[in-house]
Amino acid sequence: MTEKYVPQEIEPKWQQAWADDGMYEATIDHDQPKHYALTMLPYPSGDLHIGHWYAMAPSDARARYMRMKGYNVLFPMGFDAFGLPAENAAIKRDIHPYTWTISNIENMREQLRSMGGMFDWDREAISCLPGYYRWDQWFFLKLYDMGLAYRKEAAVDFCPNCNTTLAREQVWGEDRHCERCGTPVVKKELTQWFWRITSYAEELLDFSNIDWPERVVTMQTNWIGRSEGADVTFRTEQGDPMEVFTTRPDTLWGATFMVLAPEHPLVDKVTTDEQRDAVAAYKLQASRQTEIERLSTEKEKTGVFTGAYAINPVNERRIPIWIADYVMMTYGTGAIMAVPAHDERDFQFAMKHGLPIIPVIDRPDGVGRSYVPEGTTGPGFAAALRDAGIPFEERDGALYVTLDEEKGEVDRYIELAEAHVRPGAWIEVVGARWAFIFDDEVMSLSSVEAEQEILEKIRSLEDGARSDPEANEKQTVMELLWEVPFYRDLLFHAEYGTMINSGPFTGTPGDVAVEKVIEWLEEQDLGEGDVNYRLRDWLISRQRYWGAPIPIVYCDECGTVPVPYEDLPVELPKDAQFLPTGESPLKHHEAFLHTTCPRCDAPATRETDTMDTFVDSSWYQYAYLSPYYKAGEPIDENSSPFNPEEAAYWAPVDVYTGGIEHATMHLIYTRFFTKAMRDMGLVDFDEPMLMLRNQGIILGEDGEKMSKSRGNVISPDELVAEYGADTVRGYLMFGWRWDQGGPWDPQGIQGVYRWLHRVWKLVLEPSGVDGDPTEEQIADLQRATHQTIGSVTDDMEAFSFNTSIARLMEFTNTLQKAGRTPVCGTGAWDEAIETLLLLLAPSCPYIAEELWERTGRPYSIHQQPWPEFDPDLAAEETITLVVQVNGKLRARLEVPADLSEARAKEAALADENVQRHIEGKDVKRLIYVPGRLVNVVVA
C-alpha cells in the first residue's frame, strides 16, 4: 500500500532541498536565451493575503514553464517597504517603522517560501534600506541635473488642528475630516518637489513596442490626455495676462465670460473690494473639496463673480471674470474661456448665473425649431406653412415647427412668420438659425449687444399677444428659450460646424475652422498652436518620515543646493520621535535638520520632505539585477545603480504581471523612469516591460471585496495548513479566468484537493490488467498525451491557467480509464505519466517533484525540458463532419480525418436525411469547410 498524499510533509522537504542547492538562483548564461519574469512586489503589511497568492502563484507557474521551455529565467522578489502604514504603526504602537517593517518582511518571506515560488532570494531588494534608497536619491540628483526636477507650490490636504499634511487615505467622510482628530480638512499651498514627467508625454503615448493589454493602453492614453489646440492670452482690464489653452479656438468669438480656479494667483489681485468677502468664502469652501468632487459632472455648478473684467482678444469685448471650483489649477492653466453655447459645463454655469450665451458654431445637422403659441399670428399661418411644405404639429392651439436648413425651409419660414406675426408678439427660430421675428423687424442673436436689444424689445411688448411678465426677470435670451421644453436639446451643441457670429471668420467651414483660426492668432500675435496634456508633472514630495529623504539643503547664501553624489545616502535618523499628530519628526530632529552648505560651508537646513513611495517601485526591476549595488563604496554622477553586465543580459523585463489598478500611476511612472534612464545613458531601450498581463480580483464568498469588517477574508496560511500549497495554487489557477477573478468557492478548492489525490494514486498505484494492448489503445493514449501537451502549451503561452488545469484534469481522467486496460505499463503509459508530471510541475511544483522522485526519475523535475508536441500523434483518426442544407443542420457524419473534399461532398449528399431534404430540388452548389462542414445549397 502506497503512502497517502500528505502535502504538509512533502512541501517543507522540497522547500529546503530547493533552497539548499540554489535551484532558483539566476546567473548570466549567454548560451541560453534569457527570460526576465517579474510580478509586482508586495507592501510588507504583515501577512500575504489571497490576492497576493492570486497574482503571484500563476505568475510563478508561467516563469517555471518558461524555464522548462529552455529559457534562463530570472524571477526575483522584494518588498516595497516605505509607506504610511508603517508610520501609523509607529504612532499607535510606539514601535519604529523600521522595526515594524522588517518584522513584517520576515513573516511574509516565509509565507512566500511556502507558496513554492521559484524566487531568486539572493536578489531580494528592500526599498527602505539605505543601500536601496541611496539610489532613489541618486536618481533625484540626476533628474535635477537634467532640469527634470523642480520646486513649486502645490495644494495639499491639511489639518489645522494637528498642524500637518494628510495623505488621501487619512481624510475621512463626506465632510472630509482628519482621521485622527475629526477636524475639517482644508487645502493648503506648500512648496513641493516635482519631476517633469510631462517632458515625456508624447513618448508615453507610443505603445508600439510593447505587448500590453488594450485596457491599460486606453487608460494610460486617456490619463495622458493629448489635446491639440491653441494657447490664447486674455488680459484683465488692468493688463494682467491670463493664458488659456483651448481645443476649440474656432469658438473664441463665443467666449462671454472667463473662469479662474479659486487657487489661481490672479484671483486676489483682480477681485474688487465689493466682492472680496464673497470670493474669500468661496475659496475656503473650494479648499475643502477633493478634485473628484470638484470635477463631478453631477455637481451643481457654483461660482462667484470677482467684480473684474477681461478683454476677449479676438473682438475686444469686455467679459466678466468669475471663479468656480470646476476649474482646477492642476489642469491646463487654471483659467478657461467660457463658451456656453458650445460647452455643456459652461452652458450649465451660464444658465445658473444669468450669463450671456451666444452661438458661434452652426448646427451641422441643420435642424431648426420654432414654437408658435396660440394667438401669436394672424389667420392663415398654418395654411401657409402647409402650402410651403413646412412640417409642423398642432397641440393645444400652438404650433410646433421643425425646420431643415438644407431644404431651405428656414429662410422661407422666416418670411412667412414675418408676414403673419401679430403686433405685440414675436416668433423665434432656434438651432439652425437664431432669429427673433417681430411685426416690424427680424433680430438675430449674434452678440451680447444684440441679445440685450432683443430682451429690451421683448420687455417693451406691453399687453401684446405674447407679452411675457417674467421677461423682466430673465437676464439672457437663453433663459427665456429654456422655458420652452421643445427647444432644450437645441440650445447647446459641441459639434464642429460652420462658424457664425465670428467676425471675419463667419462662414468658415468646420473642417478647416480650427486650423484657420490658429493661423490668424499667430499672425496677430494673439496666441499660438499648441499640444496640451492632461498629464501633470509628478509631485514626489511627501510630508512624511518613512520615505527616502530628498537630497537637498537650503542655504541663506547659496539658495537651493543639491547634496553631492558622494555624500549619499542622506539617511533617515533612527532615533526620530513620532508625534501623535502625525507631523513629520524630521522637522524637529535637530541633527537631521541642521547641516552645512556643501558649497560655502555656512549653516544650512535639510529638505524635510521625503519621496513618494512610487519612486522606489519605478526602478525596482533594475535593483533586482544587483541589489544595493556598490554598498559601502563612493558613487558619483557617472555611477550606475546596477551592475551594467547584469543589465545588458537581463533587461528589459520580458513579462510583468500585476493588478490593473496600477495602470495610471506605477505603470506610467516606471515607463517614465526607463525613458529618463535611457537619456542618462544607463539603458539602451525605451520600455521597462515588454509584455504586461493583469490578473483580476478574488472576492469573498458573498461576492463582495474582501475586508475584515465584512468578515469575508480568506487566509492563505490556513488553506496551506489544511490543503497544502499545491492545492491552493491549483485552485487559484483553475477557479476563474485569471484576468477576471471572481467569488471564492470553498467547494472549488476541495475539488482541486481531490484531483491531486487522484494524481498521486494514479502515478503510484496504477491498476493495470493482464494481456497485450491493441494498437488502437496505444494510439488512443498517445493521441490524448500529445493533445494535452498541445493544449496546455497553448494555455500557458496565453496565461489561460484555468483551461490548462482543466486539461490536466481531463488527462487524469483519461489515464485512470487507460490504467484499467493492458496499455498500463507500456511505453505509451510511461510517456503519458511522465508527461502528466511535467505538465503539472509549473502549477503544482511540490507534488510533481515528489512523484518524479518516487517514480525513479532524476532530480529535479524543474530542470527537465517541457514535453515536445507531436502533431502527427495528436491527430484524430476520424472527425465529425457537419452537413447543412441551406444553412440548417441536417446530419453529423463520422468520417476519416484525411477525407478529401470530393469524398466529403459525396458522403454529405449520400446521407439519408440530407436526401430527404434535397429530393426534387436543384442543388446549386456545395460549400466545403475543410474538416468541419458541407453546406448544400438548393433552389
SULCORLIN-V384712 format. One line per field, one symbol per residue. ss: DSSP state (H for helix, E for strand, C for the rest). phi: phi as a letter, one per 20 degrees, with the letter a starting at -180 (. if undefined). psi: psi as a letter, one per 40 degrees, with the letter a starting at -180 (. if undefined). A space follows every 10 residues. Layout:
BEGIN
ss = ???
phi = ???
psi = ???
END
This chain:
BEGIN
ss = CCCCCCHHHH HHHHHHHHHH CCCCCCCCCC CCCEEEEEEC CECCCCCCCH HHHHHHHHHH HHHHHHHHCC CEEECCCCEC CCCHHHHHHH HHHCCCHHHH HHHHHHHHHH HHHHCCCCCC HHHCCECCCH HHHHHHHHHH HHHHHCCCEE EEEEEEEEEC CCCEEECHHH EECCCCEECC CCCECEEEEE EEEEECHHHH HHHHCCCCCC ECCHHHHHHH HHHHCEEEEE EEEEEECCCC EEEEEECCHH HHHHCCEEEE CCCCCCHHHH CCHHHHHHHH HHHHHHHCCC HHHHHCCCCC CCCEEEEEEE ECCCCCCEEE EEECCCCCCC CCCCEEEECC CCCHHHHHHH HHHCCCCCCC ECCCCCEEEE EECCCCECCC HHHHHHHHCC CEEEECCEEE EEEEHHHCHH HHHHHHHHHH ECCCCCEEEE ECCCEEECCC CEEECCCHHH HHHHHHHHHC CCCCCCCCCC HHHCCCHHHH HHCCHHHHHH CCCCCCCCEC CCHHHCCCCH HHHHHHHHHH HHHCCCEEEE EEECCCCEEC EECCCCCCEC CEEEECCCEE EECCHHHCCC CCCCCCCCCC CCCCHHHCCH HHHEEECCCC CCEEEECCCE ECCHHHHHCH HHHCCCCCCC CCCCCCCCCC CCCHHHHHHH CCEEEEEEEH HHCCCHHHHH HHHHHHHHHH CCCCCCCCEE EEEEECEEEC CCCCECCCCC CCCCCHHHHH HHHCHHHHHH HHHHCCCCCC EEECCHHHHH HHHHHHHHHH HHHHCCCCCC CCCCHHHHHH HHHHHHHHHH HHHHHHHCCC HHHHHHHHHH HHHHHHHHCC CCCCCCHHHH HHHHHHHHHH HCCCHHHHHH HHHHCCCCCC HHHCCCCCCC HHHHCCCEEE EEEEECCEEE EEEEEECCCC HHHHHHHHHH CHHHHHHHCC CCEEEEEEEC CCEEEEEEC
phi = .fgffcgfef ffgfgfffff emgdfecfbf ecfebedbdg feeffpbfdf fffffeffff gfffgffffo eeddcebbce eeqfgfffff ffdlcfgfff ffffffffff fffffnfefe ffdgcdfeeg fefgfgfffg fffffemddb cbfbfcfcef fflbfcfgfe ddmfeldffe cnfgececec fcecdefffd gfffeedfdc ddggffgfff ffffmfceab ecdecffenf fcecdcecff dgfefdadcd fgeffegffe ffffdfffff fffffffede ffffeffeff edacfendcd dffecmeecf dddbffddfe cmdnbceedf fcbfffffff ffdmdfcdfc cfffemeccb ddfgnfcffn fffffffeme fbddclnedd ddddgfemff fffffffffd fegncbcddc nfbccdddfd adddedafff fffffffffe eelefcfcfe gfeeecffff fffdggegfd fbbdfeaffc lclfegnfff fcfggfffgf gffeldrbfb ddcfgdfeed fceceeafgf eccddfedne cffggfefee effedfdeef fnfffffdeg fffebdffec mfgbcefefd egffffefcf fefffaglgl gndfcbfefc fbfgffffee eefecccref fegdcgfeff fggffffffe necdcdcfcf cccdeeceef gendffbffe mdfdefffff fednffffgf ffeefbfffd mrffcfffff ffgffffffg fgfecffmcf odfeffffff ffffffffgf fffffffele fffffgffff fffffffffe cfffnefffg fffffgffff gfecffffff ffffeneffc gedeffgeed fffefffcce eeddclndfc acdecgfeff fffffffffe ffffgfedgm defeacdddg mcbcdeddf
psi = hiiihgdedd dddddddddd efdehhihhe eiiihhhhih iihgedihid dddddddddd ddddddddee ihhhgiiahg eiiddddddd ddefiidddd dddddddddd dddddfifhg eeehhheeid ddeddddddd dddddeeehi hiiiiihhhd defiiiidee hiidegihdd eehhiihhhi hiiihgdeee dddeehedei giiddddddd ddddghhhbi hhhiiieeeh ihhihhegee edeeheiihi ideheeddde hiddeddddd ddddddeeii ddddeheeih hiihheeiii hhddefihii hiiieehide hbeehihhgd efhddddddd ddefiihhhe hihdeehiih hgihediiie dddddddefh iiihhfeihh hhihddeedd ddddddddde hiieiihihi cdighhhiee ihihgeiddd ddddddddde ghfidfihde ddeheidddd ddehddddee eiieihahhi ffbeehehid eedddddddd dddefeaiii hiidhiihhe hhgidgihih giihhddebh hihideeiih ihhefihhid eeiheddehd dddhaihede eiiiiiheii iheeddeeed dddddghfhf heiiiaeeii eihddddddd iihdhhiaie eedecddddd ddddddddee edifididhd hhhhiahhii deeihhidde ffhhhddddd dddidddddd dddddihded aaihhddddd dddddddddd dddegiciii ihiidddddd dddddddddd dddddddefg dddddddddd ddddddddee iedheidddd dddddddddd dddgdddddd ddddeeiihi deeiiiihhh dddehidiih hhhihfehhe ihhhiidfhi ddddddddde hdddddeehe ihhdihhhhh edihhhhi.
END
